[in-house]
Amino acid sequence: MGKKASKATKKFVSSGQLKKAIQARHKHQQIRKKTQGRRGGKDKRERAEHADIEENEEEINEPVPVKEKKSKKKMSVDELLDAGFMDQSDDGEDGEEDAEDMAGEQSDEEEDEDDFDDAASFASVDDLEEDGERHLMELSKLADKDPEFYKYLQENDKELLNFDPDDVGGMDSDEEDEGAERGEDVDMEDDKTPTLTMAHLRKWQKALLEQRSLRALRRLLIAFRAAAHLNEDDQVLAWNIDSSAVYNKLVTTALRYTPVVLEHHIPYKTLANGKFKPPTQTPKFKTLQKLVLSYFNNVIHILSQITDNDLLQLAVTESAKLIPYIVSSRKAVKLYLKKCLDLWSSAEDSVRIAAFLAIRKLASGTDESIMDNVLKGTYLTLIRSSKSTSVHTLPSINLMKNSASEVFCVDHSTAYQHAFGYIRQLAIHLRNSMKVKTKEAYKQVYNWQYVHCVDFWSIVLARACDSRTQAENGGKESDLKPLIYPLVQVCLGAVKLISTSRSYPFHLHIIRSLLHLTKHSDTFVPLSPYLLPILTSTLAPSGRPKPSTLRPLDLEVHIRAPQQYVKTRVYYEGILEEASYVLAEWLATPTVQGSIAFPEIVVPIVVMLRKALKNARGGSFGKDQGLVKVLLERIEESAQWIEQRRKNVSFAPGKLGAVEEWESHLKNKVEESPLAKYVRIQKKAREKRRKLVEKARDGEDEILDE
């Protein structure tokens, strides 16, 4: 703690003359700047400063308390007033308070709006910033030397302590000269708030486009803050906005022009791997950083108020361009990520895509802590959004899974840590269900969140370990590839957990996820042992199926068949058709059909299907029996198709290199096999039927044509 204030200091404070002395000091600061601009030169500037101090001492006509000994650690009140009172301290406060101070000081500047010089360069701001930094250092010592007086300034004249060195350059030299000649005092408070008009915006736009004026940008952002906090009683705003057209034009102008101006003055680098490197800490960047943070916080605030989708999309898209300038602020990054995740999970598709691109921009930084927050937030948001699934929410959940998988593939080594932990969580839930074996324990696995998590990690691993991508990268394996085996084990364990017919939809969901992984990663996963029991049990059920007038069950939005569908013909038909198609699709994948051992792989499948068809009750599933028979024929034809190509093989099975080379040529011709052609025809028919169902659901067609 410093020494207590002297009696003279206390007497001066209690006399009420402090404010007058401060105003007089501001007035003479304006005159000093005018003199410096006219004369120039360091020596003349120093003489003007000494003359200014003497003038001020004569005008105040009050005894000013001074410390007995002047040293580097002590400073008089008059010297303190001469410091100019910078409002930006080194304590790292939020940018919103800075914006309020700028708004208060800007109100008088706008009275001389017509004299504003848009061609003003940033060099003058840099020169003035040096004076501001020097005064700021002197002010920072005041709290230690005279704490009571510093406390008084905080309570009675806070604006002096919150003086912004960036604001020193807020007025043009012409405006300063004119104000000094008229003898106008810089009043910190303006009773009447000016009204923003289109003329102001057009003038700022012109300055931003032609000169990339930072002063015009500063005024624009102060007006933008007024728009962001419009109709809030606890805010002191620099502008009054009474027109919706002006409001929309202001928001649009600020969003579009700010990234352009900042890119011109403080550009950032984009690395070869797609990541960005924040701008270097130059004096210019340090000067603008708090202003940019204040604007960015206002953008986050206004995102919660915008209801128009086009404007909301613009706000998210343009704000993402400012991410390299604010990554040093953990608070701003956290708030922005939270808002983007909220929009990504609940907004319209166009806004959701824009929000995802902003999230991906955050993940493209070089800061690993931000990457960790992005991955964790993305996954948890996906889980919360997939709690309930219906025909209306399924498309948005699929969009979230596909987009989130792209974020996890930005950095495979960082994503591995998160993926390992979350897949382990799925395994723990499965283990607990297998041990306890109660209805409540089974619900930990048999729920939509578990299904979507399994499917999401299948998509992530399929994207990261894609065989084509791996070949383009010179055969280098992804860091995520070791997670394929534990994920497959978890999926197969979940399928075997409950084997009742009501759980067949859940089984098919898990198997489809594994099928997607098999297609892209060239990993052989034996799915036929889990599909054949479904086919055989529905072809030859234990009892006669019950007739029903229920409509076909949509298996995409069900993981457990409703009770009224159990043992009904319509349910068995739907399950049989879906399982047959999944089996055909699995056999037609290059990983399975492109194997030299394909004829031997399909032997148990052919035997079991023939036996099931033989045991099926005549006439029970005539249509579906015919579907299985056609599938069986295509499987046998494809086996023969490969056998014909194996006749000319001259190498032994032990020659693995020759086997892999032969299989690589075969995989390129798999699309010509009978089974692959059959799958393509089935896929087109299913896609056509799905579109008809969607049209009927939306009311576009009243009757579905068969």
Phi, psi and omega in degrees: 000144178274179179288158180289156180294146179288167179297323180297320178297313180297320180295319179296320179294317183287342182286346179081010181269359185296317182295320179297319179296323179293316179297320178296322179296318177298320179299314182287336173295322177296317180295322181296318179296321178298316180296318179298320181295326182280319185273309182074168179091144183290320183295315179296324180296320179294318179297322180294324179295317179295320179295323180296319180296317180296317178301317182296322180296324179288323187284322185296321178055032178229144177292121181262123180295135181229144176296149183297317182242125177268122178219186179292339183262356184233152185208138180282166178297321180295320176295326177295316178296327179289347183290339177092346176058083176286140180261354178262112177261175183267016184273359173071040179286168182293154183287345183291321178296322177298320180294324178296316179297318179296322180296320179295318181285334184285339187300322179285330179295326183290343178295332177256038186300324185292339181268007185290132180260106183289342184275005181299135181270172181276351183297319179297325178294322178296318180296316180291333181294328179298317176297319181296321180292322179295316179294326180296323178294321177294320180293325181296337180277349185295324183298328180276324186280319182220077186297326182292318178293322176298320178294322179297317179297323178296323185277326190250334181214066186294332183295333179291320177288335182262025178295136185260119177298333178294331185283350179300326180269016185290335182251146176285160181298324179297317180294320180296316180297315182296318179294323181292320180295324179282349180074028181281136174272148178277102181272128184284345183233133179242124185292329183248123180277127181292154180261130181283136181233170177297331180296319177300314183295319180295323179294317179293320179300317180298317180293323181290322182284317187275316184246357187051047187293126177284331177293318177295322177297318181298315179294322178297318182288329174295319176294324178296323177297322177298323178290323181292327183250030180295142178064025174254122188291331186272012183246138174259113188252151182272345184226150173251125182244112184244013181227134178293326179295318178294321179299311180296320180293321179296312181297315180297318180296314181296319182292319185279323190273329185300311179299326181294315182292317180294322178296329179288318186271320182228077181289156176242164184259144173250122184282171183293331181276009178093351179275160180250156177243123183302158178299151178289155184280072176276162177303323179295318180293320179297325179293321184268351190297315181291326176296318179294319179296319177299315178297319182295320176296324177293325176296316178300320180294320184283341178297332179280348183257336183287133178248339179285126185295321180295316179291323178294319177297319178297318181297318180291317182296314183286326179293331178296335179289344181266359184302318179300339183271349186238005183295341179286345179262106181296323182294315180295319179297317181296316180294319181292319178297318179298318180292319179295321178295323178295316178292322180297332184261349188222347186274185175292163187301317181296319179290323180295321178293318178297320178296321178296319179297325176293319177297318179294327176296320176298320181288347182272003179282171180269358181274116183290330180294322176293320178299318179298317179295322180295313181296315181295313180297321180297314182293316181293324177295321177297318180296316181295325183283342184258019182295321177234139184233133177218179179296337182272327182266342183299316178300320180291325178293319177297322177297318180294319180295315182293319180288320179296325179297329178292323178295320181289345179262005177292314180226103186293323182292320177289322180292333181300318182298317180289316182298319179301314181294320183285323175293325176297323176298318177299319179294323179293317177300318180295317180297318179297322179292323180289330181281312187283316179057051174238167182297320179293323179292322179295331181292341176292337179253317184274073175210164185294325180298319179295317180298314182290328177294317177299315180294322180296315180290332173295320178294318181298311182292325177295321179289318183287326185253024180301133185295323180292316178297321179296321178294324178293331180272017178079024179081009180285127181282149179286153176293342182272352185299324178299346181275354181296314183298308179298326179294318178298319179297320178296317182295313181294325176294323177293324179293322182279354185297311179229129185247015180286161183293334179291340182267002181301322177301321177297316179301318182292325177298313181295319181294322177297323177297317178293326178297319177297320177295321180295320182299318190265332186259000182056036179254124181280117177242119182288097182265340183299324178297344181257346176266325183297320176300326178293317181293314183292322181288330178275330176290320181233074180292159182292327179234169181289130180300142180278136174291149182204151177258013179291148177284158182304141181282130177280103185289342181290335184244021176226137173247353177212129184292136174299157185299324182292345179268349185296131178060028175260155181297320183295326179289315179298320180296317180295317179295317181297318180295316182292317181294323179295318180292318179297319178297316179296321180293322179294317180293333182274355179293148179301331180295323182269304184286338178278006179274145178291343181261017183302316179302326178281330179295323186274356182300307180296329179293314180297318182297314183291322179292320178296318180295319179295321178294325180292323181276351181293143179291135181296127176084353182291313180229064184300314182294316183285330174298319177296325178296318179291322179297318178296319178298318180298319178297318181293326177296314180295320179296319179293325177296318177294324180299321179282324180298323178297326179281343178274349184296327184270009180287132182246356183261158180276158180300335181286347179277082187295325179297317178292323178296315181295322178294319179295320180292327179296323176290324180292323181296332178286344181249009184297326182297345180270355182287156179300322181292321179294321177295321178297318180295321179298318180295316179296321181294320178296319179295319180293322179293320178297317179293323179295320178295322177296321179294321179294321177295319179295323179293324179277355178084013181286323178234130180281331183234135177270124177282136179275000000 
